[in-house]
Amino acid sequence: LARKRELEHALPFAMDPVVYDFAVNERGSVASLRTGDAALPDGYYLARARALLERGGSALDAIEAARGARVLAAPVAGTAERGANAAGLERLLAENGFDRIQHEQIREAMREGSIGLLRNRLPVSTRLEDAAQEDVLEADAPAVARCAARGRELLREGRAAVLTLAAGAGSRWTQGAGVVKALHPFVRLGGAHRSFLDIHLAKTNRTAHACGDSVPHLIATSYLTHAPIEARLQAQGRLGGDVLLSPGRTVGLRLVPMVRDLRFQFEELPRQKLDKQAQKMAESAHAAWLAWAGATGEGADYVDNLPAQCLHPVGHWYEVPNLLRNGTLARLWRERPALRYLLLHNIDTLGADLDPALLGYHAESGAALTFEVVPRCIDDSGGGLARIDGRLRLVEGMALPHEPDAWRLSWYSTMTTWIDLEALMAVVGLSRGELGDEARVGAAVRGLAARLPTYVTLKEVKKRWGLGQEDVLPVAQFEKLWGDMSVLPEVDCRYVAVPRVRGQQLKEPAQLDGWLRDGSVEAVAALCRW
């Protein structure tokens, strides 16, 4: 049981040990007679009886009038539960920095049609071109290699840190199981099974040992992952010192979808044609969802469920602003005033590290952001580096005018980014001294977010009620993505092509076979110091 509790957030289907205690039923099948209020049905059956009685007419024939009066007088099932859920939802929203002003802006934009499923994509008139060869600098180019000495100097001076994004549950990695991907022990290295987070911390440990100074490693978490990651690091004695958590300070509240978005999802997007009966059932469900959205209120808050089912992540763009909102960056600058550069990478980009040559190149270029890209392979689904109406930028897959346009783009974004913190603060419109002003920081982040694309998506959520009953409903949520920082004209961006072993992202376990065969695992192991 202790071992299960250690791994329950890291491995799917980690259940409590079960002990079966069998006994002989000496009485056989028995029944008891209930009378008066004790004879009332409970849960699901009470709700169904109430509906029949309120409908009247022939429905009353099935229920005696006296019993009907008792049913109507009984308290509505679930009232206390709904009250507890509402209180729990408000607590979660407050704890995770819910921005009510931004929420109302998103709701209004959805209702007026300025954002939505159709609006996610760029107009079909957009001129989309592949990036030219000269738009991307190869990581092994002389211009990068000569900067290695400068990078090592910056590391010795304590001017660089790492930010690992570990806010997701990795549903693709575990095929839907509710675990924390960062903690999943998926490979054996250095004589033990290692998780994604173990590997990233070991890489930073090696860099710190090589440069002779400590290197801060920040881990961005969310309401889904913070507590398990904090508990694991504390148990390992790693938390504190140079390993800091950056808890999420932005969370979204799901909304009832717009009918036009549901129609677009059901009628316009490509969809598998089912057999006659299955197609009929699907169309019936779609009609019911459309009726539900219209009756409940398009754009209304979705709160009729467990609190965790009402919240949603708002996209990895917010992970850097969270550093400003949760005090992590202010703390770092108090302890390390020379800190200027930050390496941001996703939890599943295992080859990314504080490479001195790339760090030195980014510093000498003067760019605000340097994005790492890799040549596109068959598994790289989504957007990439492109010229949109003549301007070089990263474009998300859901923003492409047509889905097949992704295969016209030669370079795929790894999302690994070198950040000049001083330049970033200028873009946000804040100074170091203003980081303690919560209202000022919130307004600045909200203002910058309003200038970036907002993507609306539909998710299906389950609601369990009564005695094992279950509803599945579509809800709307939004997200903003980090690569869209390249949209802003005042942000000076550069693009560096890195080897596949550095930029590959492990999204699904099916990729592990190739990762083990092509030498990637040995290359990653060489970057670690356990």
N, C-alpha and C positions, 0 to 999 in steps of 0.2 A: 504493500500500500504506500509506503514511503517513497519507493522508487517510482510508482505511478504518479504520485503527486509532484515529484520532481520533473517529470516529463509530460504531464498532461497538456501543457500549452505548447509543447514542441512536436509531439507525435500525434497523428490522427488516431482516433478510436482508442485512446487510452482510457479504459474503464476501470471502475473499482473492482477488486477481486470479489467474486460471487461465491457464497456458501449456500448450498441447497440443504434445507432441513426438512426431511420428509416425515410425515406422521400419518397414521391410519385414521381415516374418518369413520368413527364408530357409529355415527347416526345416519349416514347416507344423505339423500337429498331431503332437505327440509324447507319449510316456508313459515313465515310469520304473518299474522293478520294485523294490519295497521288501520287505525281509525282516526277520524278528525283531521287535525292539521298534519299529523304524522303520516297520513295517507297521501299527501300531496306528492306529485312527481317532482324530481329535482333537476337542476341543470338544463340540459337540452330539451327534455320533455316538458318541463314547465314553460319554457319559452315557446315551444310549438303549441301547447294547449292555450296559452294566452292569445297567440295570433289567431287561432281558430275561433275562440270565443269572441274576440273583438270584431271578427268578420261577420258573426251572427248567422241567421238563416239556418240552412240545413246542417251547417257544421255543428250546431248545438245539439242535434239529435244524438250525437255520439257521446255526449257528456251530460250527466244529470245536472239540472239547474243548480241544485245545492252545491255540488262539487265545483261547478263553474264559478259560483260566487266566491268560494274559497280561493280558487286559482287567481281570480282577478284581484283579490284582496292581498295576496301574498306579495312580498317584496320582490322587485325585479332582480333576477339573478345577475351577478357580476357588477352590481353598483359599487360595492366596496372595492372590488378588484380594479375597476376603472379609476376610482379615486386614488388608489395607491399607485397605479401606473402613471397618472398625471403628475403626482408629487415626485415620483422617481424621475420622470422625464425632465421636469423643471430643475431638479438637482443636477442631473447629468449635463444639461445645457449650461448651467451656471459654472460648473466645475471645468468645463472644456472650452470656455471662452466664446460661447455662442454670440454672434454679432447680429442683434435684432435689426439694426439699421440696414445692414447689407442684405439680410433675409428679406426685408420688405422691398428692397430694390430689385432683388431677383424675382420675387413674386410679381411685382408690377411689370417687369420686363417680359415675363412669361405671358401674362394676361394680355399685354398689348401686342405681342407677337414679335418683339425685337430679338428674342432668343427662343430657341425651341429645336426640335429634332431637325426640321428642314433648314433652320438657320445655322446649324453646326457646320455645314459645308460652305466653302467659298462659292461665289456665284459661278455658274457654268461659263460665263464670259471671261473668267480669270485666265490670264496668260501664265501658264505653268510650264517652266523649263527646268531641265536637269542642271545641276551645278556644273560649272566648267572645271577642268583639271586644275587650273590656276587658282580656283576659289578655295582649295583645300591644300594645306601644307602637310607633307608626310612627316610622321613622327621621327623617322630616321634621317631627315634632311639635315645637311650641315648647319643650317640656320638654327635648328633645334639642338643638335649635338653640342655646339659650341657654348650653349647656355648652361651646361651641366654644372660647371664650377660655380656659377652664380646661384643656381638652385641649392647646392650644398651649403653655400654661405648663408642663404636665407633660412635654411633649416637650422643651422647652428645658432643663428640669431633669434630663433623662436618666432619667426614671422609667418609660419604656416600651420594650419590645422586641418583636420579631416571631419567631414559631416557625412555620416552614413544614414540613409533614409530607411528606417525600419518601422514604418507606421502601418504596414499592410499585413493582412492575415494570410496572404499567399494562397488564395482559393484555387488558382490554376495549379499550383504546385502540389496540393493535397487533394485535388479533385473535389473541392467543396468542404472539406473538413475544417472545423473552426479551431485552427491552431495559429501560432505565431511563426511565420516563416523564418524569421531571423534566428530562432532557437532550434530549428530542426536539425538534428545531427545526421547528416546525409552522406558523409564520406569519412574514411579513415585516413588520417594524416598524423605524422609524428607519434605513432603508437597509440592513438586513441581516436574515437569518433568525434568529429568536429562539426559544429554548426556554422551557418553563414556568418554569424556574429563572431564566433571564435576565430575564424579565418581573418576577418577584417581587423580585429584587434591585434592578432599576431603579426600582420603586415605593418601596422603602425609601430608595434614594439620593435620590429627589425629596423625600421627607419630611425627611430629614436636612438637605438643602440649604435647605429652607423654614424649618426651625426653628433653623438656625444651629448645630446640634450633631450629633454622630454618633449613629446609632441601631443598636444591636446587632441582627443578623439571624441567628437560629439555624436550622439545617437539620437536621431529624431524619432519620437514615438507618437502614439495616438491613444485615444480612449480604448482602442481595441488591443493595444500591445504594451502600454506603459507598465502596468502592474506586473505582468509576467517577466518582462525584460529586467525591470528593477529588482525583482526577487531573485532572478537567476544571477545577476551580476553581484548582488550582495552575498549570495551563498558562495560564490566563487572568490569573494574578497577583491573584486576588481573595481567596484563603484567608488567614485571619489578620486581625488588626485587629478590625473590627466584624462580620466574617462568620465564624461558628463552626459546626463540625459537631457534632452531638449523636449519637454512634454508638449503635446499639441495644444494650441490655444485658439484653434478655429475648428468648428464643427458645423455641419449642416442639419437642418430639419427637413425631412422629406415632405413633399407636397402632393396633393391630389393632381394627377396629370390633366393637361388640357385635352379636350376631345379631339382637336385638330392634330395633336401629336399622336394620340392613339390611332387615329385613322391613317396617319402617315406611316406609322409602324406596321399596321395590319395590311394596308392596301398598296403602299407605294414601294416599300423596301422589298428586296428579293426574299422569297420565302419558299421553303420546300412544299411541294404539292403532295398532300396526303391522300390516302385512299378515301373512298366516298364517305364512309361512316365517320372516320377520324376527322376528315375535313369538316363535316357537318358539326361535329362536337366542338372543334376549334372555333368555327364561326359563331356558334352559340355562345361560347365563353367570351369572345370578343364583343358580341352584342351586349352581354351582361356587363362587361367592364365599361363600355361606353355609357350605358345607362347609369351605372354606379357613379362614374366621374361627373356626369351631368347633374345627378340628384344630390350628391355630396357637396358639390361646389368646386368648379375648376380653380386650381391654384390655392385651395384651402390647405391649412396645415394638416398633415397626416399624423394623427395622435391616437387613433383608436387601435392600439396594439401595445405590446411590451415596449418599454422605453428604448431598448437596444435596436428594435426593429424600426423605430421612428427616426433615429439618427443616421447620418451618412458621412463618410469622409468627403472632403471638398477638393481633393487633388493635391499633387505634390508641389505645386507652386507655393503653397502656403508654408512649406517646411522652413524655408529661409526667413520669411516674415515672422514665423513663430520664434526664431532666435531673438528678434527685437521685442516681441510681446511678452515672452516668458522670462526675460531677464538674463538669459544665458550669455548673450553676446556682451551685455554690459558687465557681467561678472568676469568674462574672459578678458575684456579690455582693462578692467581694474587690475587683474593679476598679471596680464601680459600686454602692456600698452603698445609694444612693437608689432603685435599680430596684425597682419594685413591680408593674407591670402588664405582662401578656403577651398579645399577640394571636396566637391559634392559628388556623391555617387549612390546608386541604388544598392540595396542589400544583396541583389543577385548578380551584380557585376563584380565577380570575384577577382579578376585580374587587375583592377584599378588600384594604384598605390601612389604615394607621394614621390613620383619619379622626379629626380632633381633637374633633368634636362627640360621636361615639360613645365615644371614650376618656374625655372629660370626663363624659359621662353615667354611664358605668360607675363611674368613681371616686366621683362624688357620690352614687350610689345606695347604696353600701356593700355591694353584692352580691358574693358570691364569684365567681359566673360569670354572664356575660351572653351568651346564645346568640342568633345571628342566624338569622332564618327568612325564607322568601319564600312568597308565595302558590303553592299547588300547581299545576303544569302537567301536561300529559299525559305528558311525559317523566320526571316525577319519581316513580320507582318506589321503594316502601319506606315507612317509617313517617313520623312527623312529631310535631307538638305535639298532645297530647291530655290529657284528664282521665281518669285510671285510678282507678276507685273513688273519684272525687271529688278526687284530687290531680293538680295540673298537672305534667306532665313530658314529656320527649321519649321516644318509644317506637320501637324499631327495627322494621323491617318483618318480620323473622323472629320477633319476639315477639308480633305481633298474633294474637289468637285465631283469626281467619280472614283469609286473604290479601286478599280484597276490602275489608276494613275500612280499608285505607289510603286509599281514595277517599272515606271519610267525614271525613277530616281535611283542614282547609283550609290548614294551614301545614306547609311542608316544611322540614326542618332543613338548613342549609348546612354545618353543623359548625363554622363560624367562631365562635370563642368569645373573649370578653374575660375574662381571668383575673386575679384579685387574688392575687398570690403569697403574701402574708401569710396570707390567709384559707385558701388551699389548704394551706399548711404546717400550719395548725391542724387541718384535717380529717385530714391524714395522721398528725398527732401527732408532728411533728418541729420542732425549732428550728434556726436557722441554724447554730449551733455543732455540731449533731449530724450534719451532712451528711458529715463526714469519717469517721464510724463506719460502715463498710460493713455490718457485721452488723446494726446498729440500723436503718439505712435499709432493708435488705432485709426485715427483719421487719415494719417499718411498712408498706411497699408491699404485702407479702404479706397483711397483715391487712386493708388497705383493699380489695384485690382480691377477697378472700373475701366481702365484703359486696355485691359487684356481680354481676349476672347473668353466667353463663357459657354461651356458645352453642357447641354441638357441631355440626360440619358434616362431611360425607363428601366426600372428594376422590378422584378416580381418578388413580393414579400409574402410570407405565410402568417396567418393569424389562426391560432388554435383557440377553441372555445368550447363550452359545454362539456360533454363527455366524449372527448376524442374527435370532435368535429374540427375541420380545417378549411379555411378559405385561402385562396391565392389571389392577390390583387396587384395591379400595376401601380407603381408610385414614381414620381418624378424627382430627380435630384440633379445637382449641378457640380461641375468641377472646373478648375483652372489648372493648367499644366505648365511645368517649368520651361519647356522649350519655347513657349510663346514669348519669353522675355526677348527673343531675337526679333519680335515684331516691332518693338519700340525703337523709333528712329534715333533717339539720343543714346542708346546703349551700343557701345562699340564692341562688336562680336568678332571673334576669330574662330576658325575651324581647323582642327588637326586630325589627320587620319592615323589611327593607331592600329597595331596588329590585332588580329581576331582574338588572340588569347587574352588580351587586355580588355577588349570591349565586349566580349560575349556575355550575354545575359542568360542565366538559367531560369527559364520560366516554367518548364515542365520536366518531370522526372525522365521522360523519354529522351531528353537531350543528354542525359548522363553517360550513356554508352559512348557516344561520339566524343564527349568531353574527356572521358577516360582513355580513349584510343588515340586521340590526335596530339597527345603530349601536353594538353592544357593543365591537367592536374599536377604534373611535375613542375610546370612553370609557376603555378600558383604556390605550390609547396616551397619553391625556392625563394619566394618573397616573404615567407613567414619565419618568425622566431618564436618558438613556443616557450 
